[in-house]
Amino acid sequence: RDQPERWAGPLLPELVHLAAHQQTHLSPAQAADVVVDMFLYGVGVPRQRTQEPVEENISGP
């Protein structure tokens, strides 16, 4: 069934906000990942990650 045009744009930030505030064990970034994965792949279907997460050096040189 087709969804109304442009429905995902306004819904996505609301879902991220809800997930970040209701799932206190997740960081905001993790909550966003969960919501985006759900949007792209469906509920309960874990994304198959092909690469290890990139660690950033935030302490500087």
Secondary structure, 3 states (H helix, E strand, C coil): CCCCCCCHHHHHHHHHHHHHHHCCCCCHHHHHHHHHHHHHHCCCCCCCCCCCCCCCCCCCC
